[in-house]
């Protein structure tokens, strides 16, 4: 039973560039959420995708966008990177948006912006 | 929005000791989960526990929803229990709000 997989594991980008992170949900899950975790902080909710639509969004600017594909996998795109975007980006999958169900996280993508 | 407070922020234990971690939240919730983040950053779901009590080996958790708190108990701690423990809650159908975590260090 494959868990949540994320790629790449590490990424170094220059300020102003754009980045795409990828996530495949746990088998049987249909909902993908993205979180940003700065050093020493708890994860912060970016947005949630279900049925290929953004269902909920946290307090993040429009530079952060996403997509969900018919196979439930998802991408997170960040445009015009800032130094402050350096963080661990975590993808989580669950069953049924709007329903309370356990969240399963991938190992994350560590993004460094220089 | 809902606020989540965890205590203590840091905890140092000798191997074999027991501990209790607390999570207070400011509003009613329909979802509460406990996670362990290991030193490599991997976030593992320990419990999905919006109410009641659950046990899994040396770990157990209790949520008293009416009083807006949850407790995570770790018994006979091991060095592999080290890491950060997060409580996260949700009352909007999928938008988990995380606390700041409790950093646990278990010494051999």
Interface residues (C-beta under 8 A of the other chain):
Chain A: X31 X33 X41 X42 X43 X44 X45 X48 X50 X55 X56 X58 X88 X90 X94 X97 X98 X99 X100 X101 X102 X103 X104 X105 X107 X108 X110
Chain B: X30 X31 X33 X35 X40 X41 X42 X43 X44 X45 X48 X50 X86 X88 X90 X92 X93 X94 X95 X96 X97 X98 X99 X100 X101
